[in-house]
Amino acid sequence: MKRNLIIALVAVVAMGAGVAMAQSTTYEVKQGEVLHVYGNHLVVKMADGTVRDVDVPADFRFDIDGNQVPVSALEPGTILTQTIATTTTPEVVKTYEARNSEVIQRKGQTVILRREDGSLNMVTGIPEGFVVFRDGKQVPIEALAGGDKITAYIVHKETTVVTEQEMGVSGTAPAPVPKPAPVAAPAPAPKPAPVLPKTASNLPLVGLAGLLALALGLGIAVIRR
């Protein structure tokens, strides 16, 4: 009676010559000056002198002097600082490969198998991670016998790198332009001297002078007497 066996072979393929990778984060800082703002676009002069046109999402907010403002609130002369945090995380991806074989012969720790394509494969001993199951139970290689139907499951483990980026933009608004000092109001012009009405004349003065002359004449006459 032939027995069904499940043989699990674990093959590990690790990136970096088998060296385990740990999560790491790197930071990149870029700085530029806002030249123009139109719609959701910014024209920015970078620190290296290049000029870039940046399409900013409508819901994006800039941290300007501690205030969250949209792109439309930015002013020319604003200095923007962009910080990009890139986090790389190793992730193990497993793929499974199933191979159906038949045990042709076992001698000691050596087993000769015939694959589905008719080719023969010889396995000596049980490599690390190589597990044999029969009827749901783990058995040693010595339990294998000619005629056994075998399904070999090969697990390939490959370490890939998952990259995530987080971007933050802060800035400093340009200094306000000082307002010009107020100009002093001119001194009021002096009021003109009052002008007599056109109906006024010099006759009262002439009459007064005549009256004084008459009084003076009478006085002299009295003295002579």
Secondary structure, DSSP 8 states (H G I E B T S, - for coil): ---EEEEEEEEEE-TTTT-----EEEEEEEEEEEEEEETTEEEEEETTS-EEEEE--TT--EEETTEEE-GGG--TT-EEEEEEEEEEEEEEEEEEEEEEEEEEEEETTEEEEEETTS-EEEEES--TT-EEEETTEE--GGG--TT-EEEEEEEEEEEEEEEEEEEEEEEE-------------------------TT--SHHHHHHHHHHHHHHHHHHHHHH-
